[in-house]
Amino acid sequence: MINVLIHHEVADYTAWKAAFDSAFDWRHKNGECACRIFRSAGNVNDITVFFEWESLEKARTFIASEELKAKMASAGVKSPPRVELLTEVHSVRRSAAD
């Protein structure tokens, strides 16, 4: 499992989210296992998406694809995306019992 962090600014969050949702099956077919969307507290159009991907190879292929670039452009992505490929080293979950 590989984690992918993508950060970029969009022209309009609502339009971007509709385009993102319409690509659900396409992303899954290309290796996405899960995703979480975050917005900047000060700018609703400043987006960070955290993905879990099946493998590093599939994530790299997806990120480099011309289809992704076209989908991002049509979704209103304004800034060049910053992409990080991450492997988890340590995780802690707190509970009320802690």
VOFIMAR-116465 format. One record per residue: residue in three letters; residue number from 1; x, z, y of N, C-alpha, C, O in turn. Coordinates in pm, whole numbers, plus 50000, padded with zeros to 5 digits. Each point is the difference from the previous one (the first is absolute). Example, Ala and Ser with C-alpha at 12.3 -4.5 7.8 and 13.67 -1.06 7.14 Angstrom:
% residues 2
+------+------+-------+-------+-------+-------+-------+-------+-------+-------+-------+-------+-------+-------+
! resn ! resi !   n.X !   n.Z !   n.Y !  ca.X !  ca.Z !  ca.Y !   c.X !   c.Z !   c.Y !   o.X !   o.Z !   o.Y !
+------+------+-------+-------+-------+-------+-------+-------+-------+-------+-------+-------+-------+-------+
!  ALA !    1 ! 51319 ! 50780 ! 49431 ! 49911 ! 50000 ! 50119 ! 50090 ! 50000 ! 50120 ! 50104 ! 50066 ! 49998 !
!  SER !    2 ! 49861 ! 49862 ! 50107 ! 50082 ! 50006 ! 50119 ! 49923 ! 50073 ! 50109 ! 50051 ! 50017 ! 50111 !
+------+------+-------+-------+-------+-------+-------+-------+-------+-------+-------+-------+-------+-------+
END
This chain:
% residues 98
+------+------+-------+-------+-------+-------+-------+-------+-------+-------+-------+-------+-------+-------+
! resn ! resi !   n.X !   n.Z !   n.Y !  ca.X !  ca.Z !  ca.Y !   c.X !   c.Z !   c.Y !   o.X !   o.Z !   o.Y !
+------+------+-------+-------+-------+-------+-------+-------+-------+-------+-------+-------+-------+-------+
!  MET !    1 ! 50085 ! 50000 ! 49882 ! 49915 ! 50000 ! 50118 ! 50090 ! 50000 ! 50124 ! 50098 ! 50073 ! 50008 !
!  ILE !    2 ! 49863 ! 49843 ! 50087 ! 50073 ! 49992 ! 50126 ! 49901 ! 50024 ! 50113 ! 49884 ! 49961 ! 49990 !
!  ASN !    3 ! 50161 ! 50103 ! 50116 ! 49916 ! 50022 ! 50117 ! 50043 ! 49903 ! 50108 ! 50119 ! 49975 ! 50020 !
!  VAL !    4 ! 49783 ! 49969 ! 50049 ! 50025 ! 49904 ! 50107 ! 49933 ! 50053 ! 50125 ! 49881 ! 50031 ! 50000 !
!  LEU !    5 ! 50196 ! 49978 ! 50108 ! 49951 ! 50045 ! 50129 ! 50008 ! 49881 ! 50095 ! 50108 ! 49944 ! 50020 !
!  ILE !    6 ! 49779 ! 50017 ! 50038 ! 49998 ! 49889 ! 50095 ! 49940 ! 50050 ! 50130 ! 49892 ! 50058 ! 50002 !
!  HIS !    7 ! 50181 ! 49920 ! 50108 ! 49956 ! 50044 ! 50132 ! 49997 ! 49880 ! 50093 ! 50095 ! 49923 ! 50005 !
!  HIS !    8 ! 49794 ! 50061 ! 50069 ! 49989 ! 49894 ! 50099 ! 49884 ! 50031 ! 50095 ! 49918 ! 50088 ! 49974 !
!  GLU !    9 ! 50078 ! 49838 ! 50136 ! 49889 ! 50012 ! 50094 ! 49907 ! 49882 ! 49979 ! 50044 ! 49888 ! 49973 !
!  VAL !   10 ! 49826 ! 50137 ! 50041 ! 49899 ! 49896 ! 49984 ! 49924 ! 49983 ! 50131 ! 49997 ! 50091 ! 50083 !
!  ALA !   11 ! 49942 ! 49794 ! 49935 ! 49923 ! 49974 ! 50121 ! 49872 ! 50083 ! 50005 ! 49961 ! 50051 ! 50105 !
!  ASP !   12 ! 49974 ! 49964 ! 49778 ! 49873 ! 50072 ! 49993 ! 49987 ! 50061 ! 49861 ! 49993 ! 49927 ! 49901 !
!  TYR !   13 ! 50004 ! 50205 ! 50091 ! 49997 ! 50067 ! 49870 ! 49881 ! 49956 ! 49915 ! 50016 ! 49974 ! 49881 !
!  THR !   14 ! 49865 ! 50017 ! 50178 ! 49881 ! 49967 ! 49922 ! 50013 ! 49862 ! 49936 ! 49967 ! 49983 ! 49882 !
!  ALA !   15 ! 50082 ! 49920 ! 50192 ! 50020 ! 49864 ! 49945 ! 50110 ! 50002 ! 49894 ! 49986 ! 49938 ! 49895 !
!  TRP !   16 ! 50122 ! 50135 ! 50132 ! 50110 ! 50010 ! 49902 ! 49949 ! 50063 ! 49871 ! 50032 ! 49953 ! 49891 !
!  LYS !   17 ! 49890 ! 50154 ! 50121 ! 49950 ! 50072 ! 49881 ! 49910 ! 49910 ! 49916 ! 50005 ! 50006 ! 49877 !
!  ALA !   18 ! 49912 ! 49912 ! 50187 ! 49915 ! 49908 ! 49925 ! 50085 ! 49900 ! 49921 ! 49971 ! 49972 ! 49884 !
!  ALA !   19 ! 50134 ! 49977 ! 50179 ! 50090 ! 49906 ! 49931 ! 50074 ! 50072 ! 49887 ! 50015 ! 49944 ! 49891 !
!  PHE !   20 ! 50030 ! 50178 ! 50134 ! 50070 ! 50079 ! 49899 ! 49909 ! 50023 ! 49879 ! 50042 ! 49982 ! 49886 !
!  ASP !   21 ! 49834 ! 50056 ! 50139 ! 49905 ! 50025 ! 49892 ! 49970 ! 49873 ! 49920 ! 49981 ! 50007 ! 49879 !
!  SER !   22 ! 50014 ! 49880 ! 50188 ! 49968 ! 49875 ! 49930 ! 50113 ! 49956 ! 49906 ! 49979 ! 49917 ! 49913 !
!  ALA !   23 ! 50141 ! 50140 ! 50105 ! 50114 ! 49966 ! 49915 ! 50021 ! 50101 ! 49887 ! 50105 ! 50000 ! 49936 !
!  PHE !   24 ! 49798 ! 50086 ! 50039 ! 50011 ! 50107 ! 49900 ! 50040 ! 49945 ! 49863 ! 50099 ! 50046 ! 49941 !
!  ASP !   25 ! 49827 ! 49859 ! 50008 ! 50028 ! 49945 ! 49867 ! 50133 ! 49926 ! 49996 ! 50073 ! 50009 ! 49901 !
!  TRP !   26 ! 49958 ! 49919 ! 50204 ! 50127 ! 49926 ! 50008 ! 50119 ! 50095 ! 49994 ! 50097 ! 49975 ! 49927 !
!  ARG !   27 ! 49897 ! 50136 ! 50149 ! 50110 ! 50098 ! 49996 ! 50012 ! 50062 ! 49861 ! 50111 ! 50014 ! 49948 !
!  HIS !   28 ! 49777 ! 50022 ! 49992 ! 50002 ! 50062 ! 49867 ! 50061 ! 49904 ! 49897 ! 50082 ! 50041 ! 49918 !
!  LYS !   29 ! 49878 ! 49834 ! 50087 ! 50053 ! 49898 ! 49909 ! 50152 ! 49986 ! 50013 ! 50069 ! 49963 ! 49905 !
!  ASN !   30 ! 49982 ! 50067 ! 50215 ! 50144 ! 49987 ! 50026 ! 50077 ! 50131 ! 49984 ! 50118 ! 50006 ! 50034 !
!  GLY !   31 ! 49815 ! 50099 ! 49914 ! 50074 ! 50121 ! 49965 ! 49964 ! 50127 ! 50074 ! 50056 ! 50105 ! 49969 !
!  GLU !   32 ! 49851 ! 49889 ! 50128 ! 49963 ! 50122 ! 50071 ! 49921 ! 50093 ! 49907 ! 49906 ! 49957 ! 49933 !
!  CYS !   33 ! 50133 ! 50170 ! 50064 ! 49930 ! 50101 ! 49921 ! 49913 ! 50091 ! 50086 ! 49896 ! 50048 ! 49955 !
!  ALA !   34 ! 50146 ! 49975 ! 50169 ! 49927 ! 50088 ! 50091 ! 50050 ! 49976 ! 50142 ! 50109 ! 49948 ! 50022 !
!  CYS !   35 ! 49807 ! 50090 ! 50075 ! 50046 ! 49992 ! 50139 ! 49931 ! 50105 ! 50084 ! 49891 ! 50048 ! 49968 !
!  ARG !   36 ! 50175 ! 49987 ! 50141 ! 49947 ! 50093 ! 50100 ! 50031 ! 49940 ! 50136 ! 50110 ! 49950 ! 50023 !
!  ILE !   37 ! 49794 ! 50055 ! 50068 ! 50018 ! 49945 ! 50134 ! 50006 ! 50115 ! 50100 ! 49921 ! 50094 ! 49994 !
!  PHE !   38 ! 50176 ! 49897 ! 50097 ! 50016 ! 50099 ! 50106 ! 50000 ! 49927 ! 50135 ! 50046 ! 49887 ! 50010 !
!  ARG !   39 ! 49901 ! 50180 ! 50092 ! 50006 ! 49947 ! 50136 ! 50071 ! 50103 ! 50087 ! 49990 ! 50120 ! 49978 !
!  SER !   40 ! 50080 ! 49830 ! 50122 ! 50067 ! 50088 ! 50094 ! 49896 ! 50085 ! 50072 ! 49892 ! 49951 ! 50034 !
!  ALA !   41 ! 50139 ! 50174 ! 49989 ! 49908 ! 50089 ! 50070 ! 49975 ! 49953 ! 50143 ! 49896 ! 50030 ! 50059 !
!  GLY !   42 ! 50199 ! 49898 ! 49998 ! 49987 ! 49955 ! 50139 ! 49961 ! 49855 ! 50016 ! 49974 ! 49956 ! 50112 !
!  ASN !   43 ! 50022 ! 49966 ! 49780 ! 49971 ! 49857 ! 50010 ! 49932 ! 49957 ! 49869 ! 50067 ! 49989 ! 49897 !
!  VAL !   44 ! 49805 ! 49986 ! 50106 ! 49925 ! 49967 ! 49879 ! 50041 ! 49866 ! 49940 ! 49967 ! 49971 ! 49885 !
!  ASN !   45 ! 50104 ! 49946 ! 50191 ! 50045 ! 49870 ! 49949 ! 50143 ! 50004 ! 49947 ! 50054 ! 49896 ! 49961 !
!  ASP !   46 ! 50006 ! 50221 ! 50036 ! 50134 ! 50019 ! 49944 ! 49982 ! 50051 ! 49857 ! 49963 ! 50115 ! 49979 !
!  ILE !   47 ! 50063 ! 49797 ! 49924 ! 49961 ! 50024 ! 49860 ! 50123 ! 50022 ! 49911 ! 50101 ! 49931 ! 50013 !
!  THR !   48 ! 49887 ! 50165 ! 49897 ! 50096 ! 50018 ! 49892 ! 49921 ! 50002 ! 49870 ! 49903 ! 50075 ! 49986 !
!  VAL !   49 ! 50139 ! 49842 ! 49919 ! 49934 ! 49995 ! 49871 ! 50100 ! 50044 ! 49894 ! 50112 ! 49950 ! 49994 !
!  PHE !   50 ! 49847 ! 50144 ! 49923 ! 50084 ! 50054 ! 49893 ! 49942 ! 49952 ! 49868 ! 49886 ! 50034 ! 49966 !
!  PHE !   51 ! 50191 ! 49887 ! 49961 ! 49956 ! 49943 ! 49873 ! 50076 ! 50060 ! 49883 ! 50114 ! 50045 ! 50016 !
!  GLU !   52 ! 49824 ! 49957 ! 49869 ! 50069 ! 50019 ! 49873 ! 49995 ! 49864 ! 49931 ! 49893 ! 49940 ! 49989 !
!  TRP !   53 ! 50222 ! 50012 ! 49966 ! 50011 ! 49868 ! 49939 ! 50052 ! 50014 ! 49858 ! 50073 ! 50095 ! 49971 !
!  GLU !   54 ! 49890 ! 49814 ! 49940 ! 50039 ! 50005 ! 49859 ! 50150 ! 50003 ! 49980 ! 50051 ! 50075 ! 49917 !
!  SER !   55 ! 50021 ! 49841 ! 50159 ! 50145 ! 49990 ! 49980 ! 50067 ! 49953 ! 50128 ! 49936 ! 49942 ! 50087 !
!  LEU !   56 ! 50192 ! 50083 ! 49922 ! 50078 ! 49955 ! 50114 ! 49998 ! 49848 ! 50010 ! 49988 ! 49945 ! 50109 !
!  GLU !   57 ! 50024 ! 49987 ! 49778 ! 50002 ! 49854 ! 49999 ! 49870 ! 49942 ! 50053 ! 50001 ! 49909 ! 50082 !
!  LYS !   58 ! 49885 ! 50145 ! 49871 ! 49871 ! 49951 ! 50047 ! 49980 ! 50030 ! 50149 ! 49945 ! 49918 ! 50073 !
!  ALA !   59 ! 50099 ! 50198 ! 49971 ! 49988 ! 50035 ! 50141 ! 50083 ! 49905 ! 50087 ! 49951 ! 49952 ! 50102 !
!  ARG !   60 ! 50170 ! 50022 ! 49858 ! 50086 ! 49909 ! 50077 ! 49942 ! 49860 ! 50005 ! 50001 ! 49936 ! 50105 !
!  THR !   61 ! 49948 ! 50016 ! 49784 ! 49940 ! 49866 ! 49995 ! 49879 ! 49994 ! 50092 ! 49983 ! 49902 ! 50073 !
!  PHE !   62 ! 49934 ! 50200 ! 49924 ! 49882 ! 50005 ! 50084 ! 50037 ! 50001 ! 50148 ! 49946 ! 49923 ! 50078 !
!  ILE !   63 ! 50146 ! 50165 ! 49959 ! 50041 ! 50015 ! 50141 ! 50059 ! 49870 ! 50054 ! 49980 ! 49967 ! 50117 !
!  ALA !   64 ! 50092 ! 49960 ! 49800 ! 50066 ! 49876 ! 50044 ! 49908 ! 49878 ! 49997 ! 50040 ! 49892 ! 50044 !
!  SER !   65 ! 49839 ! 50123 ! 49905 ! 49914 ! 49884 ! 49979 ! 49949 ! 49940 ! 50131 ! 49971 ! 50071 ! 50096 !
!  GLU !   66 ! 50020 ! 49799 ! 49905 ! 49944 ! 49927 ! 50115 ! 49852 ! 50032 ! 50015 ! 49948 ! 50003 ! 50111 !
!  GLU !   67 ! 49984 ! 50021 ! 49778 ! 49858 ! 50033 ! 50004 ! 49977 ! 50131 ! 50077 ! 49906 ! 50009 ! 50078 !
!  LEU !   68 ! 50179 ! 50091 ! 49899 ! 49987 ! 50125 ! 50073 ! 50023 ! 49977 ! 50149 ! 49924 ! 50050 ! 50083 !
!  LYS !   69 ! 50178 ! 49874 ! 49951 ! 50027 ! 49973 ! 50142 ! 49880 ! 49932 ! 50066 ! 49964 ! 50035 ! 50112 !
!  ALA !   70 ! 49975 ! 49870 ! 49819 ! 49883 ! 49930 ! 50055 ! 49881 ! 50095 ! 50015 ! 49930 ! 49996 ! 50101 !
!  LYS !   71 ! 50048 ! 50089 ! 49799 ! 49888 ! 50094 ! 50005 ! 50021 ! 50101 ! 50113 ! 49904 ! 50035 ! 50070 !
!  MET !   72 ! 50218 ! 50011 ! 49949 ! 50028 ! 50095 ! 50108 ! 49977 ! 49935 ! 50136 ! 49942 ! 50062 ! 50089 !
!  ALA !   73 ! 50101 ! 49815 ! 49927 ! 49981 ! 49930 ! 50128 ! 49852 ! 49981 ! 50029 ! 49955 ! 50022 ! 50112 !
!  SER !   74 ! 49967 ! 49937 ! 49787 ! 49857 ! 49978 ! 50023 ! 49924 ! 50131 ! 50020 ! 49891 ! 50000 ! 50057 !
!  ALA !   75 ! 50166 ! 50112 ! 49896 ! 49937 ! 50132 ! 50017 ! 50029 ! 50060 ! 50137 ! 49945 ! 50104 ! 50035 !
!  GLY !   76 ! 50143 ! 49831 ! 50042 ! 50029 ! 50049 ! 50135 ! 50119 ! 50093 ! 50010 ! 50010 ! 50079 ! 50094 !
!  VAL !   77 ! 50082 ! 49913 ! 49809 ! 50121 ! 50081 ! 50009 ! 50084 ! 49947 ! 50116 ! 50035 ! 49882 ! 50003 !
!  LYS !   78 ! 49996 ! 50206 ! 50092 ! 50069 ! 49959 ! 50123 ! 50152 ! 50016 ! 49993 ! 50073 ! 49918 ! 50056 !
!  SER !   79 ! 49972 ! 50184 ! 49878 ! 50145 ! 50029 ! 50000 ! 50058 ! 49966 ! 49864 ! 49930 ! 50002 ! 49899 !
!  PRO !   80 ! 50199 ! 49967 ! 50098 ! 50063 ! 49979 ! 49869 ! 49986 ! 50128 ! 49917 ! 50026 ! 50109 ! 50051 !
!  PRO !   81 ! 49934 ! 49879 ! 49824 ! 49983 ! 50122 ! 49919 ! 50135 ! 50064 ! 49966 ! 50098 ! 49931 ! 49972 !
!  ARG !   82 ! 49903 ! 50200 ! 50030 ! 50116 ! 50075 ! 49949 ! 49963 ! 50039 ! 49858 ! 49899 ! 50067 ! 49978 !
!  VAL !   83 ! 50182 ! 49893 ! 49926 ! 49971 ! 50023 ! 49859 ! 50108 ! 50088 ! 49939 ! 50119 ! 49974 ! 50018 !
!  GLU !   84 ! 49839 ! 50128 ! 49913 ! 50091 ! 50089 ! 49927 ! 49958 ! 50003 ! 49854 ! 49882 ! 50017 ! 49970 !
!  LEU !   85 ! 50212 ! 49966 ! 49940 ! 49976 ! 50014 ! 49856 ! 50060 ! 50133 ! 49958 ! 50120 ! 50022 ! 50018 !
!  LEU !   86 ! 49799 ! 50065 ! 49928 ! 50039 ! 50139 ! 49975 ! 49975 ! 50041 ! 49856 ! 49904 ! 49956 ! 49937 !
!  THR !   87 ! 50183 ! 50129 ! 50011 ! 49975 ! 50065 ! 49872 ! 49985 ! 50150 ! 50026 ! 50076 ! 50058 ! 50077 !
!  GLU !   88 ! 49827 ! 50001 ! 49858 ! 49975 ! 50143 ! 50020 ! 50105 ! 50082 ! 49926 ! 50033 ! 49973 ! 49885 !
!  VAL !   89 ! 50019 ! 50127 ! 50185 ! 50101 ! 50086 ! 49941 ! 49943 ! 50140 ! 49974 ! 50039 ! 50068 ! 49905 !
!  HIS !   90 ! 49869 ! 49974 ! 50180 ! 49948 ! 50136 ! 49989 ! 49862 ! 50005 ! 50064 ! 49977 ! 49935 ! 50102 !
!  SER !   91 ! 49931 ! 50140 ! 49841 ! 49867 ! 50014 ! 50054 ! 49951 ! 50142 ! 49979 ! 50024 ! 50059 ! 49894 !
!  VAL !   92 ! 49909 ! 49996 ! 50205 ! 49942 ! 50134 ! 49991 ! 49856 ! 49992 ! 50049 ! 49974 ! 49944 ! 50107 !
!  ARG !   93 ! 49934 ! 50112 ! 49818 ! 49860 ! 50010 ! 50045 ! 49967 ! 50148 ! 50013 ! 50020 ! 50077 ! 49906 !
!  ARG !   94 ! 49930 ! 49961 ! 50207 ! 49962 ! 50139 ! 50024 ! 49853 ! 50019 ! 49963 ! 49920 ! 49908 ! 50007 !
!  SER !   95 ! 50048 ! 50215 ! 49952 ! 49861 ! 50033 ! 49973 ! 49968 ! 50133 ! 50068 ! 50089 ! 50067 ! 50051 !
!  ALA !   96 ! 49786 ! 49969 ! 49948 ! 49959 ! 50128 ! 50060 ! 50064 ! 50118 ! 49930 ! 50010 ! 50108 ! 50058 !
!  ALA !   97 ! 50033 ! 49873 ! 49818 ! 50061 ! 50109 ! 49924 ! 50145 ! 50025 ! 50040 ! 50057 ! 50102 ! 49961 !
!  ASP !   98 ! 50004 ! 49808 ! 50115 ! 50141 ! 50016 ! 50039 ! 50019 ! 50110 ! 50101 ! 50113 ! 50026 ! 50042 !
+------+------+-------+-------+-------+-------+-------+-------+-------+-------+-------+-------+-------+-------+
END
